[in-house]
Amino acid sequence: MSLLAVLLLGIGLSLDTFAVSLTLGLAAGRTTYRQKARFLAVIGLFHFAMILAGWFMGETVSRLIAAYDHWIAFGLLAFIGGKMIRDGWRPEENSLSQGDLLSLRNTLLLGVALSLDALIVGFSFGLVKVALFDGSQAGNVSLAAAIVGLSAFAISAAGIVLGRKASSKLGGKAEIFGGIILIAIGIRTLVEHLSEWAG
């Protein structure tokens, strides 16, 4: 696997994180700069760690997780998306829940939901030769994981910035729109995986 292939893989794995980051940008008023920075760090680190974990665990464990990862991702995204919609419909309560959207718990839940695909990709690294530099396969896989993690970080940061700009146009309904996007991502993930298993 070449550097170009790893970069394209990093972008592909980051598309969902971009969409979720866009929704967080839409709800910019309910998150602090520190919480956004923590979210970006978690996204990058989880993608890095999940690829390495998938590579170390190998085929058996990865296939077992693959049978349930779509349900986990759907549940976590639907939970947080539903909370955003609820809070968007009841803005008078937002002052009580200020900053709760990207609480440590929710940040970790999003980190898990958005990096599960990276776990399966990590397993696939065990089936191909990752050749980014002349060195051990472990070193090459670690570098590939770092590139994917950095891609997820950068693309998520772009999503937050764009979402924040869009929130000024959507006004008070921005959070409801963001919640709908999260739930839609969860449903799409579920449908795609169920279709693969049915086929």
trRosetta pair geometry for C-beta under 8 A, 3 or more apart (Angstrom, degrees):
i j d omega theta_ij theta_ji phi_ij phi_ji
1 5 4.7 -121 -166 88 82 137
1 6 6.1 99 143 -56 112 86
1 125 7.5 -74 14 -123 150 76
1 128 5.3 79 -36 123 104 129
1 129 6.9 -179 4 89 70 48
1 130 4.7 -23 50 -110 109 63
1 131 6.7 149 55 23 49 68
1 132 8.0 -18 95 -51 81 82
1 144 7.1 45 100 -109 130 146
2 5 4.8 102 54 6 72 102
2 6 7.2 -133 101 -4 41 87
2 131 6.9 -22 -92 71 50 88
2 132 7.7 116 -164 -92 35 61
3 6 5.7 -56 -150 36 34 111
3 7 6.3 35 153 -20 67 105
3 132 5.6 97 -78 -127 83 87
3 147 7.9 -164 -150 -115 75 167
4 7 5.7 -54 -148 36 32 112
4 8 6.4 29 155 -16 65 106
5 8 5.8 -55 -147 39 31 109
5 9 6.2 35 151 -22 64 107
6 9 5.4 -53 -148 36 32 116
6 10 6.4 38 151 -23 64 102
6 130 7.4 73 -75 -147 121 105
6 132 6.8 -5 -8 -82 154 119
6 144 4.7 -121 -129 -136 133 92
6 147 5.2 59 141 85 120 146
6 148 7.0 -102 -179 -53 87 87
7 10 5.6 -50 -150 32 32 114
7 11 6.7 31 152 -16 63 102
7 147 6.6 -79 -83 164 61 128
7 151 7.1 154 -148 -83 57 137
8 11 5.7 -51 -150 35 35 111
8 12 6.3 36 151 -20 65 106
9 12 5.6 -55 -147 37 32 113
9 13 6.3 26 157 -14 66 107
9 121 6.6 134 -178 -155 123 140
9 144 7.9 14 70 -176 139 105
9 148 6.4 -48 110 -96 98 109
10 13 6.0 -58 -145 40 28 106
10 14 6.2 22 156 -19 63 116
10 147 5.6 -105 -62 130 144 84
10 148 4.2 -152 -103 -114 89 56
10 150 7.5 -10 -159 67 146 71
10 151 3.1 111 159 19 120 162
10 152 7.0 -116 -168 -35 86 71
11 14 5.7 -68 -147 40 29 110
11 15 7.2 52 154 -51 63 84
11 151 6.0 -102 -63 -175 49 135
11 155 7.1 136 -128 -70 61 148
12 15 6.3 -29 -161 -13 34 111
13 16 7.9 -54 175 28 42 96
13 17 7.7 27 134 -2 66 116
13 47 6.5 124 132 -141 134 123
13 117 5.8 -171 -131 98 92 119
13 118 5.6 75 -159 -77 143 87
13 121 6.6 -56 -81 -24 134 158
13 148 6.0 20 54 -161 145 110
13 151 7.4 91 64 94 98 125
13 152 6.6 -52 109 -75 101 105
14 17 4.9 -61 -155 47 59 114
14 18 5.8 70 144 -33 82 97
14 47 7.9 -1 -81 -101 82 159
14 151 5.2 -126 -39 133 143 95
14 152 4.7 -160 -101 -101 100 58
14 155 4.0 89 156 57 137 152
14 156 7.0 -115 -160 -41 102 78
15 18 5.6 -49 -151 28 31 114
15 19 6.8 28 152 -16 62 102
15 155 7.9 -57 -75 156 32 149
16 19 5.7 -53 -151 35 36 110
16 20 6.3 32 153 -15 68 106
16 114 5.8 -171 108 -136 112 88
16 117 7.8 120 21 8 139 139
16 185 5.7 118 -144 -162 96 128
16 189 7.5 46 -111 -71 145 117
17 20 5.7 -54 -145 41 34 110
17 21 6.0 37 154 -22 66 107
17 43 5.5 113 -149 -159 135 133
17 47 8.0 -49 -50 -59 154 130
17 114 4.9 92 -85 -176 87 137
17 152 5.2 49 50 -155 169 90
17 155 6.3 94 88 95 107 108
17 156 4.8 -58 148 -79 109 102
17 159 7.2 -167 128 4 64 154
18 21 5.7 -56 -146 38 28 111
18 22 6.4 37 151 -27 62 102
18 155 4.9 -65 -76 154 102 104
18 156 6.4 -125 -87 -88 47 46
18 158 6.9 -17 -130 78 99 99
18 159 4.3 175 -160 -69 56 127
19 22 5.5 -47 -153 26 32 117
19 23 7.0 31 150 -17 62 99
19 159 7.0 -92 -34 -137 11 139
19 181 5.9 -152 170 167 100 117
19 185 5.7 157 102 -79 138 132
20 23 5.7 -52 -157 32 38 110
20 24 6.7 36 147 -18 67 103
20 77 7.6 -103 -100 -123 119 106
20 110 6.5 157 166 -158 147 118
20 114 6.2 -99 18 -87 156 133
20 156 7.7 -21 75 -128 91 97
20 159 7.3 55 69 139 49 156
20 181 7.7 178 -95 120 43 109
20 182 6.3 69 -117 -104 82 86
20 185 6.7 -72 -64 23 88 171
21 24 5.4 -52 -149 36 38 113
21 25 6.4 43 150 -21 66 102
21 39 7.8 150 -110 130 87 127
21 43 7.9 -14 -69 -65 113 167
21 155 7.6 158 24 123 150 66
21 156 4.1 165 -67 -158 147 68
21 157 7.3 -67 -171 -37 151 14
21 158 7.5 81 107 69 143 53
21 159 2.9 99 88 88 111 127
21 160 4.8 -75 175 -47 99 73
21 163 6.6 -162 130 -8 61 135
22 25 5.6 -53 -153 34 32 114
22 26 6.7 39 147 -25 63 101
22 159 4.4 -87 -50 -170 67 95
22 160 7.5 -126 -82 -71 29 29
22 162 6.0 -34 -116 85 90 104
22 163 4.1 157 -164 -70 47 111
22 166 7.5 20 -171 32 94 141
22 178 7.5 -165 112 -120 70 91
22 181 6.9 -80 87 141 108 166
23 26 5.4 -46 -153 27 38 117
23 27 6.8 16 153 -1 65 103
23 81 7.8 -42 180 -107 162 84
23 84 7.0 -6 168 -147 118 173
23 163 6.4 -92 -14 -131 9 146
23 177 7.7 -158 -123 108 84 70
23 178 3.2 125 -156 -159 86 94
23 179 7.1 135 -163 -49 130 30
23 181 4.8 -162 -74 69 120 127
23 182 5.6 -119 68 -48 178 94
24 27 6.0 -64 -150 49 36 96
24 28 7.6 82 143 -77 58 58
24 31 6.4 13 -177 -7 94 161
24 36 7.1 146 143 -113 127 90
24 39 6.8 -176 -161 141 169 170
24 101 7.3 157 -130 138 82 125
24 102 6.8 66 -144 -68 121 119
24 159 7.6 69 44 119 96 104
24 160 5.7 -36 89 -108 105 89
24 163 6.3 98 68 88 51 161
24 178 7.2 140 -46 -162 27 140
25 28 5.6 6 -167 -61 45 100
25 159 6.3 -161 -13 137 127 63
25 160 4.3 158 -70 -158 102 42
25 161 6.5 -66 -118 22 142 11
25 162 6.2 101 92 72 168 51
25 163 2.0 125 71 76 114 107
25 164 4.2 -92 -169 -35 96 65
25 165 7.6 -8 159 16 128 60
25 166 7.1 78 113 39 113 96
25 167 6.5 -148 136 -28 71 117
26 163 4.6 -82 -35 -176 65 103
26 164 7.6 -132 -65 -76 26 33
26 166 6.2 -39 -95 87 85 104
26 167 4.6 155 -145 -83 46 98
26 170 6.6 -6 -149 51 105 146
26 174 4.1 -162 180 168 94 102
26 175 6.3 168 123 -81 101 40
26 177 6.2 -120 -173 78 158 103
26 178 4.0 -173 68 -61 135 121
27 30 4.9 -37 164 38 99 112
27 31 6.5 81 111 -11 89 105
27 84 6.4 -105 -64 -138 148 112
27 101 5.7 -158 126 -152 143 174
27 167 7.3 -172 -46 -110 20 137
27 174 6.6 179 -70 114 53 102
27 175 4.6 73 -94 -104 100 90
27 178 5.5 -108 -29 46 101 165
28 31 6.3 -81 -149 46 36 95
28 160 7.8 113 -94 -175 98 84
28 163 7.1 157 -48 113 101 93
28 164 4.4 70 -65 -115 148 91
28 167 5.5 -158 12 27 107 164
29 94 7.9 28 111 165 113 141
29 167 7.5 -173 -15 156 93 146
30 87 7.5 60 -100 141 164 147
30 94 6.3 -100 -94 -163 114 108
30 97 7.4 4 -152 109 122 85
30 98 6.0 -140 -140 -138 71 53
30 99 6.6 -149 173 -51 65 28
30 100 7.4 -47 172 42 112 66
30 101 4.8 79 119 0 120 131
30 102 8.0 140 116 5 84 89
30 175 7.3 54 1 -99 137 132
31 35 4.7 -124 -167 83 91 131
31 36 5.7 101 137 -54 125 88
31 99 6.6 108 -116 -119 40 52
31 101 5.7 -81 -67 71 97 115
31 102 4.6 54 -123 11 116 128
32 35 4.7 98 53 4 77 101
32 36 7.2 -141 95 -4 43 85
32 99 6.0 9 -17 -112 102 105
32 102 7.8 -137 33 68 68 124
33 36 5.8 -55 -151 36 33 111
33 37 6.3 33 152 -19 66 106
34 37 5.7 -54 -148 37 32 112
34 38 6.3 33 152 -20 65 105
35 38 5.6 -52 -147 36 33 112
35 39 6.3 38 152 -23 65 103
35 99 6.5 179 -47 -151 151 84
35 101 8.0 96 149 78 150 81
35 102 3.9 115 166 100 123 128
35 103 7.9 -32 -132 -72 125 22
35 107 7.2 -145 -167 -69 83 130
36 39 5.5 -51 -149 33 33 114
36 40 6.5 32 153 -18 65 104
36 102 6.9 -19 -68 -171 48 176
36 160 5.8 109 -155 -156 123 157
37 40 5.8 -53 -150 36 31 110
37 41 6.4 32 152 -18 64 106
38 41 5.7 -55 -148 37 32 112
38 42 6.3 33 154 -20 66 106
38 102 7.2 137 70 158 109 115
38 104 7.7 -66 150 -104 148 69
38 107 5.9 -14 120 -151 106 163
39 42 5.8 -55 -148 36 29 111
39 43 6.4 31 154 -20 64 106
39 102 5.5 -67 -57 -148 123 125
39 107 5.1 -124 -95 -132 74 106
39 110 7.0 0 -145 80 101 140
39 111 8.0 -155 -150 -62 59 93
39 156 7.4 -143 126 156 96 135
40 43 5.7 -52 -147 34 31 112
40 44 6.4 27 157 -14 64 108
40 153 5.4 77 176 -148 92 78
40 156 5.5 172 -117 98 79 123
40 157 5.6 43 -120 -70 138 87
40 160 7.6 -74 -67 -12 111 144
41 44 6.0 -59 -149 41 29 109
41 45 6.0 20 159 -12 66 114
41 153 7.5 35 -93 -118 32 113
42 45 6.0 -61 -139 44 26 105
42 46 5.8 25 163 -20 66 113
42 107 5.3 132 10 159 164 102
42 108 6.6 -120 -153 -91 145 49
42 110 7.5 87 106 81 132 93
42 111 4.1 -89 153 -84 110 132
43 46 6.1 -57 -140 37 22 108
43 47 6.5 20 161 -16 60 107
43 110 7.6 -39 -79 122 92 102
43 111 6.0 -134 -79 -112 47 78
43 114 6.3 -24 -127 92 93 140
43 115 7.3 176 -150 -58 54 110
43 152 5.1 -146 146 142 99 112
43 153 6.2 154 89 -87 101 56
43 156 5.0 72 94 -35 165 167
44 47 6.2 -60 -152 35 26 107
44 48 6.4 24 154 -16 63 110
44 149 4.4 78 -176 173 71 87
44 150 6.4 47 -143 -85 116 32
44 152 5.4 172 -95 81 54 100
44 153 3.5 14 -75 -62 122 109
44 156 7.8 -128 -49 28 81 134
45 48 5.6 -57 -149 39 33 114
45 49 5.9 25 158 -15 69 111
45 111 7.8 -10 71 -152 87 131
45 149 6.5 58 -80 -153 21 129
46 49 5.8 -56 -137 43 30 106
46 50 5.8 31 162 -23 66 110
46 111 4.2 161 -42 179 156 99
46 112 6.9 -122 -153 -73 143 37
46 114 7.3 89 95 77 138 88
46 115 3.9 -147 133 -25 107 163
46 118 7.5 130 130 50 74 146
46 149 8.0 152 57 -122 41 97
47 50 6.0 -52 -137 36 25 109
47 51 6.6 26 161 -19 59 105
47 114 7.9 -50 -66 118 95 91
47 115 4.9 -137 -78 -122 56 109
47 118 4.7 -176 -144 -85 66 165
47 145 7.5 172 129 -170 71 74
47 148 5.2 -136 149 127 116 98
47 149 4.5 169 81 -98 101 63
47 151 7.9 -106 124 62 159 84
47 152 4.3 141 -12 -1 158 156
48 51 6.4 -64 -159 32 25 107
48 52 6.8 15 153 -9 62 110
48 145 4.7 94 -150 152 62 97
48 146 5.9 39 -122 -93 116 44
48 148 6.8 161 -84 76 55 90
48 149 3.3 -2 -53 -64 97 142
49 52 5.8 -60 -151 41 34 109
49 53 6.0 35 153 -22 69 108
49 115 7.8 40 62 159 84 151
49 145 7.8 111 -45 176 17 131
50 53 5.5 -52 -141 37 32 113
50 54 6.2 34 158 -20 65 104
50 115 4.4 168 -13 153 152 109
50 116 7.1 -130 -152 -103 149 20
50 118 3.9 91 92 94 123 108
50 119 4.3 -79 -178 -65 101 72
50 122 6.2 -156 133 -22 60 135
51 54 5.9 -53 -147 36 29 110
51 55 6.4 29 153 -19 62 107
51 118 5.0 -70 -56 170 79 98
51 119 7.4 -125 -75 -91 33 29
51 121 5.9 -39 -112 91 91 100
51 122 3.9 165 -160 -81 42 101
51 125 6.8 65 -178 -12 95 144
51 141 7.4 -168 141 174 105 90
51 144 7.1 -134 155 106 148 91
51 145 3.9 -173 81 -113 131 99
51 148 5.9 106 -41 57 151 148
51 149 7.8 -120 14 -46 125 92
52 55 5.6 -57 -149 37 32 113
52 56 6.3 26 155 -15 67 108
52 122 6.2 -80 2 -136 12 135
52 141 7.0 121 -106 134 68 108
52 142 6.7 37 -95 -103 114 68
52 145 5.2 18 -47 -103 86 169
53 56 5.9 -59 -146 40 30 107
53 57 5.9 25 159 -19 67 112
53 119 6.1 -35 83 -125 107 88
53 122 6.1 75 65 103 55 168
54 57 5.9 -56 -136 38 27 107
54 62 5.4 73 -149 -104 86 120
54 118 7.1 -162 -8 131 136 58
54 119 4.3 150 -66 -175 114 50
54 120 6.1 -135 -133 -57 146 9
54 121 6.5 104 76 66 161 48
54 122 2.4 125 62 74 109 110
54 123 4.3 -89 172 -34 101 69
54 124 7.8 1 138 12 130 62
54 125 7.3 102 99 25 104 104
54 126 8.0 -139 132 -12 77 110
55 58 7.9 25 167 -65 27 49
55 122 4.3 -97 -30 176 73 90
55 123 6.8 -158 -80 -81 37 28
55 125 4.8 -36 -96 74 110 119
55 126 5.4 154 -145 -52 66 95
55 141 5.3 109 -133 -179 168 148
55 145 7.9 -98 -6 -61 135 126
56 122 7.8 -24 12 155 64 125
57 60 7.8 -120 155 65 86 71
57 61 4.0 -88 171 69 119 134
57 62 5.7 138 97 -47 115 84
57 122 7.8 68 31 109 97 119
57 123 7.0 -52 74 -87 94 94
58 61 6.4 82 64 27 68 95
58 62 6.6 -141 105 -5 28 109
58 123 6.7 88 -167 -131 16 90
58 126 6.1 -124 -114 129 63 178
59 62 6.0 -75 -143 43 21 109
59 63 6.0 15 169 -18 66 112
59 123 6.4 114 -92 -166 43 119
59 126 7.5 -125 -48 85 76 138
60 63 6.3 -63 -151 35 21 105
60 64 6.6 20 153 -18 60 108
61 64 5.6 -55 -151 34 34 114
61 65 6.4 30 154 -16 68 105
62 65 5.8 -55 -148 39 31 108
62 66 6.2 38 151 -27 65 107
62 119 6.6 -177 -129 144 88 89
62 120 5.9 125 -175 -115 108 58
62 122 7.5 -155 -106 79 130 87
62 123 3.6 66 -130 -74 172 147
63 66 5.3 -48 -143 31 34 118
63 67 7.0 44 154 -29 61 96
63 123 7.9 152 -42 -167 65 167
64 67 6.1 -51 -166 19 33 113
64 68 7.8 -7 151 10 60 105
65 68 6.4 -83 -161 50 39 90
65 69 5.5 51 152 -54 81 104
65 116 7.5 -155 156 -161 113 98
65 119 6.2 -63 114 124 150 141
65 120 7.5 -151 92 -69 108 84
66 69 5.8 -33 -122 6 32 117
66 120 5.5 84 -91 -98 107 121
67 197 7.9 89 -131 -102 68 134
68 71 5.3 -56 -166 39 65 113
68 72 6.1 65 139 -24 85 102
69 72 5.6 -56 -150 37 37 113
69 73 6.2 35 155 -18 71 106
69 116 4.2 160 -165 167 118 134
69 117 7.5 145 143 -66 144 50
69 119 7.2 -167 -105 57 145 128
69 120 7.2 -118 12 -39 166 116
69 193 7.5 -163 75 -115 83 158
70 73 5.8 -52 -143 39 32 110
70 74 6.1 35 156 -21 64 107
70 189 5.4 -174 -144 143 85 90
70 190 5.2 132 160 -108 108 49
70 192 7.5 -158 -123 69 134 81
70 193 3.5 -134 -63 35 156 159
70 194 7.1 -153 113 -37 157 73
71 74 5.7 -54 -145 37 29 112
71 75 6.2 29 157 -20 64 108
71 190 7.0 73 -88 -114 47 99
72 75 5.9 -59 -149 36 27 110
72 76 6.4 19 159 -13 64 110
72 112 7.2 -82 151 138 121 111
72 113 6.8 -156 129 -106 82 70
72 116 6.4 143 81 -84 120 154
73 76 6.2 -61 -146 39 27 105
73 77 6.1 18 163 -10 66 114
73 113 4.6 117 -131 -157 65 80
73 114 7.6 116 -133 -66 105 33
73 116 5.5 -118 -61 26 112 142
73 186 6.3 -174 130 -127 76 74
73 189 5.0 -76 105 130 132 157
73 190 7.7 -163 80 -59 95 73
74 77 6.2 -65 -144 43 24 104
74 78 5.9 21 162 -17 65 114
74 186 4.1 110 -136 -180 55 96
74 187 6.9 86 -132 -75 106 34
74 189 5.9 -159 -67 79 81 109
74 190 4.3 41 -78 -60 141 116
75 78 6.0 -59 -141 39 23 108
75 79 6.2 28 158 -25 62 108
75 186 7.6 169 -4 -156 19 132
76 79 5.7 -53 -149 31 29 114
76 80 6.6 15 160 -7 64 106
76 109 4.8 -173 -154 172 116 99
76 110 7.0 177 150 -83 120 39
76 112 6.5 -177 -85 81 170 102
76 113 3.9 -144 83 -71 136 128
76 186 7.6 -173 66 -106 58 122
77 80 6.2 -60 -146 43 31 101
77 81 5.7 30 157 -18 67 115
77 110 7.9 85 -91 -115 68 71
77 113 5.4 156 -48 176 85 151
77 182 4.9 -163 -177 172 88 86
77 183 6.6 162 131 -94 93 33
77 185 5.6 -114 -172 83 155 100
77 186 3.5 -173 80 -66 123 112
77 189 7.5 112 18 22 150 137
78 81 5.6 -56 -136 44 28 112
78 82 5.9 33 161 -23 64 108
78 182 7.5 170 -85 126 27 95
78 183 5.3 66 -115 -120 67 81
78 186 4.8 -137 -46 99 81 168
78 187 7.9 89 -78 -49 106 76
79 82 6.1 -57 -149 34 22 110
79 83 6.7 22 152 -18 59 106
79 109 7.3 -73 76 165 129 150
80 83 5.6 -52 -151 34 35 114
80 84 6.6 37 151 -21 65 102
80 101 7.8 90 -164 -158 99 72
80 106 5.9 115 -110 -151 118 106
80 109 6.6 162 -50 102 123 129
80 110 6.6 18 -31 -71 170 96
80 179 7.9 -151 124 -125 60 78
80 182 5.9 -102 91 172 93 156
81 84 5.7 -52 -151 32 34 112
81 85 6.5 32 153 -17 66 104
81 178 7.8 -150 -130 126 75 64
81 179 4.3 121 -172 -166 66 66
81 180 7.0 137 -173 -56 116 12
81 181 7.4 -154 -123 68 118 50
81 182 3.1 -166 -81 85 107 114
81 183 3.9 -170 119 -45 155 79
81 186 6.8 -130 2 -2 141 128
82 85 5.7 -53 -148 36 34 110
82 86 6.2 35 154 -20 66 106
82 179 6.6 124 -70 -170 13 120
82 183 6.9 86 -53 -76 70 119
83 86 5.7 -54 -146 37 31 112
83 87 6.2 25 158 -14 65 108
83 101 7.5 169 116 -113 119 72
83 179 7.3 -161 67 -117 46 120
84 87 6.0 -59 -146 41 28 106
84 88 6.1 32 154 -24 64 110
84 101 6.9 63 -91 -125 89 114
84 175 5.1 -147 -179 175 90 87
84 176 7.2 171 132 -96 86 26
84 178 5.4 -95 164 93 150 99
84 179 3.3 -172 84 -75 106 102
84 182 6.6 109 24 16 139 139
85 88 5.6 -56 -146 35 29 114
85 89 6.5 25 157 -17 64 105
85 175 7.5 178 -88 130 29 83
85 176 5.3 67 -128 -133 66 67
85 179 3.7 -153 -46 108 78 157
85 180 6.8 92 -84 -51 115 68
85 183 7.8 -2 -30 -22 132 132
86 89 6.1 -60 -153 35 29 106
86 90 6.5 -14 161 18 65 110
86 179 7.9 154 5 -123 58 164
87 90 6.3 -76 -140 59 31 84
87 91 7.5 74 161 -93 64 44
87 93 6.7 -116 -133 83 72 103
87 94 5.9 95 -178 -91 102 83
87 97 6.2 -106 -118 74 128 146
87 101 7.6 -114 44 -76 165 104
87 175 6.1 -74 92 147 96 147
88 91 7.0 6 -160 -67 32 82
88 172 7.4 136 -163 156 80 72
88 173 6.5 73 179 -142 122 43
88 174 7.6 -152 -124 69 122 46
88 175 3.6 -171 -85 89 107 103
88 176 3.6 -166 120 -54 154 76
88 178 7.9 160 -63 43 140 92
88 179 6.4 -136 -1 -2 133 130
89 176 6.6 86 -52 -89 73 117
90 93 4.7 16 130 15 110 114
90 94 7.7 165 107 -38 67 75
91 94 5.2 -22 -161 -11 55 122
91 172 5.9 -47 -69 -159 151 116
92 95 7.7 -40 174 12 41 100
93 96 5.2 -50 -173 34 69 115
93 97 6.2 36 138 0 88 109
94 97 6.0 -75 -143 54 37 90
94 98 6.5 72 154 -71 70 72
95 98 5.9 -6 -151 -37 34 112
97 100 4.2 -64 -177 18 84 135
97 101 7.6 87 142 -39 104 73
99 102 7.1 -72 -168 55 55 78
99 103 7.0 89 137 -74 74 73
100 103 5.2 -10 -156 -40 50 114
100 106 7.4 94 156 -9 61 141
101 106 6.4 -120 165 102 34 164
102 106 6.0 -123 -124 86 25 118
102 107 5.4 55 -169 -67 73 99
103 106 4.9 87 50 14 79 101
103 107 6.8 -142 90 -8 37 90
104 107 5.7 -57 -145 37 29 114
104 108 6.4 26 158 -16 64 107
105 108 6.1 -61 -152 37 27 106
105 109 6.3 28 152 -20 65 108
106 109 5.4 -51 -144 36 35 114
106 110 6.3 34 156 -17 66 104
107 110 5.9 -55 -150 38 29 109
107 111 6.3 35 149 -24 63 106
108 111 5.3 -49 -147 32 34 118
108 112 6.5 34 155 -18 65 101
109 112 6.0 -55 -153 35 31 108
109 113 6.3 26 154 -16 65 110
110 113 5.7 -56 -140 40 33 110
110 114 5.8 16 166 -8 68 116
111 114 6.5 -67 -141 44 20 99
111 115 6.1 -6 169 0 60 122
112 115 6.5 -79 -140 45 20 95
112 116 6.8 43 164 -55 62 92
113 116 6.7 -37 -159 -12 25 112
113 186 7.9 -40 -170 -97 132 94
114 152 7.8 134 137 -157 118 128
115 118 4.7 -39 -170 28 73 123
115 119 7.0 88 136 -30 77 87
115 152 7.7 32 -94 -139 94 166
116 119 5.5 -41 -164 17 44 117
116 120 7.4 36 147 -10 66 97
117 120 5.8 -54 -159 36 44 108
117 121 6.4 46 144 -20 71 105
118 121 5.2 -51 -146 38 39 116
118 122 6.4 50 151 -28 65 99
118 148 6.5 144 -130 143 117 141
119 122 5.7 -49 -157 26 30 116
119 123 7.2 33 146 -18 60 97
120 123 5.6 -45 -158 28 40 113
120 124 6.8 41 145 -19 66 101
121 124 5.4 -52 -154 34 39 114
121 125 6.9 51 146 -29 65 95
121 148 7.6 159 108 -124 148 163
122 125 5.6 -42 -157 18 38 117
122 126 7.7 41 147 -19 58 94
122 141 7.8 80 -146 -173 77 116
122 145 7.2 35 -103 -95 100 112
123 126 5.9 -51 -171 22 43 113
123 127 7.5 33 141 -14 66 104
124 127 5.5 -57 -159 33 49 112
124 128 6.7 11 155 7 77 107
125 128 6.6 -73 -140 52 34 86
125 130 5.7 -1 -155 -41 98 129
125 141 5.1 108 156 -124 141 109
125 144 6.7 167 -119 84 135 148
129 137 7.2 -94 -141 -112 68 108
130 137 6.6 106 48 -153 91 75
130 140 4.2 163 105 133 99 116
130 141 5.3 122 47 -76 152 63
130 144 5.2 -79 -163 -31 142 146
131 140 6.3 -29 -97 -141 24 151
132 140 5.0 155 26 -143 93 87
132 143 5.1 -137 75 96 152 136
132 144 6.3 -175 -33 -61 138 84
133 139 7.4 -70 67 123 106 116
133 140 6.7 -168 42 -96 70 86
133 143 7.0 69 12 7 110 171
135 139 4.3 -52 125 75 128 144
135 140 6.2 163 76 -47 94 85
136 139 4.6 98 60 5 84 101
136 140 7.0 -151 97 -3 46 86
137 140 5.5 -56 -146 40 36 112
137 141 6.1 35 156 -19 69 106
138 141 5.9 -54 -144 38 28 108
138 142 6.3 30 154 -21 62 108
139 142 5.7 -54 -147 36 30 113
139 143 6.4 29 155 -18 64 105
140 143 5.8 -54 -148 36 31 110
140 144 6.4 32 152 -19 64 106
141 144 5.5 -52 -146 37 33 113
141 145 6.3 36 153 -21 65 105
142 145 5.7 -53 -148 35 31 113
142 146 6.4 33 151 -21 63 104
143 146 5.5 -52 -150 34 33 113
143 147 6.5 36 151 -21 65 102
144 147 5.7 -52 -150 33 33 112
144 148 6.5 32 152 -17 65 104
145 148 5.7 -54 -149 37 33 111
145 149 6.2 35 152 -20 65 107
146 149 5.6 -54 -146 38 32 114
146 150 6.2 30 156 -17 66 106
147 150 5.9 -54 -146 38 29 109
147 151 6.3 34 152 -22 63 106
148 151 5.6 -53 -149 34 31 115
148 152 6.5 32 153 -19 64 104
149 152 5.8 -53 -150 34 31 110
149 153 6.4 34 151 -20 64 106
150 153 5.4 -51 -148 35 34 116
150 154 6.2 29 157 -16 68 107
151 154 6.0 -58 -144 40 28 105
151 155 6.0 18 163 -11 66 113
152 155 6.2 -59 -137 43 25 104
152 156 6.0 26 161 -20 62 114
153 156 6.0 -64 -149 37 21 109
153 157 6.4 23 155 -21 61 107
154 157 5.7 -53 -151 32 30 113
154 158 6.6 31 152 -18 63 103
155 158 5.6 -49 -151 34 36 114
155 159 6.6 41 148 -23 64 103
156 159 5.4 -50 -151 32 36 116
156 160 6.6 37 152 -20 66 100
157 160 5.9 -51 -152 32 33 111
157 161 6.6 32 152 -17 64 105
158 161 5.8 -56 -150 36 33 111
158 162 6.3 27 156 -14 67 109
159 162 5.9 -59 -145 41 29 107
159 163 6.0 29 158 -20 65 111
160 163 5.7 -57 -144 39 27 112
160 164 6.3 32 156 -24 63 106
161 164 5.9 -55 -152 31 28 112
161 165 6.8 25 152 -16 62 104
162 165 5.8 -55 -153 35 35 110
162 166 6.4 29 152 -16 67 108
163 166 5.6 -57 -145 39 34 109
163 167 6.3 46 153 -36 66 100
163 178 7.3 66 -157 -100 127 117
164 167 5.6 -42 -149 17 32 118
164 168 7.8 37 154 -22 56 92
165 168 6.6 -51 -172 19 37 108
165 169 7.9 22 141 -6 62 104
166 169 5.7 -61 -164 38 49 109
166 170 6.1 33 148 -13 80 111
166 174 7.2 144 115 -131 84 115
167 170 5.8 -62 -139 45 35 103
167 171 8.0 159 170 -29 58 12
167 174 4.2 59 -134 -145 77 164
168 171 7.8 29 179 -68 27 49
170 173 5.6 -109 165 75 94 81
170 174 3.9 119 91 -81 125 82
170 177 5.9 -83 -162 12 152 148
171 174 6.6 172 70 -27 28 94
172 175 7.8 -43 173 18 48 97
173 176 4.9 -49 -165 38 70 117
173 177 6.0 75 137 -24 84 100
174 177 5.7 -58 -152 37 33 113
174 178 6.3 34 151 -21 66 107
175 178 5.4 -51 -147 36 34 115
175 179 6.4 38 153 -21 65 102
176 179 5.8 -53 -152 33 31 112
176 180 6.6 34 151 -20 63 104
177 180 5.8 -54 -153 33 32 113
177 181 6.7 35 149 -21 64 103
178 181 5.6 -51 -152 31 35 113
178 182 6.7 36 152 -19 66 101
179 182 5.7 -51 -152 32 35 112
179 183 6.5 30 154 -14 67 105
180 183 5.9 -57 -149 40 32 108
180 184 6.1 36 152 -23 66 108
181 184 5.6 -56 -147 36 30 114
181 185 6.5 33 154 -22 65 102
182 185 5.8 -53 -153 31 31 111
182 186 6.6 30 150 -17 63 105
183 186 5.5 -54 -152 36 35 114
183 187 6.3 34 152 -19 68 104
184 187 5.7 -53 -145 37 32 110
184 188 6.2 34 155 -20 65 106
185 188 5.7 -54 -146 37 30 112
185 189 6.3 33 154 -21 64 106
186 189 5.8 -55 -150 34 29 112
186 190 6.4 28 154 -18 64 107
187 190 5.6 -56 -149 37 32 112
187 191 6.2 28 156 -17 68 108
188 191 5.9 -56 -143 39 29 108
188 192 6.1 31 159 -21 65 109
189 192 6.0 -56 -146 35 26 111
189 193 6.5 16 161 -11 62 111
190 193 6.3 -66 -151 40 25 104
190 194 6.1 20 158 -15 65 113
191 194 5.9 -59 -142 41 28 108
191 195 6.1 31 158 -23 64 108
192 195 5.9 -58 -151 34 26 112
192 196 6.6 26 152 -20 62 105
193 196 5.6 -50 -150 32 35 113
193 197 6.5 30 154 -15 66 104
194 197 5.7 -54 -147 39 33 109
194 198 6.2 34 153 -21 66 107
195 198 5.7 -54 -144 36 30 111
195 199 6.3 29 156 -19 64 107
196 199 5.9 -58 -149 37 28 108
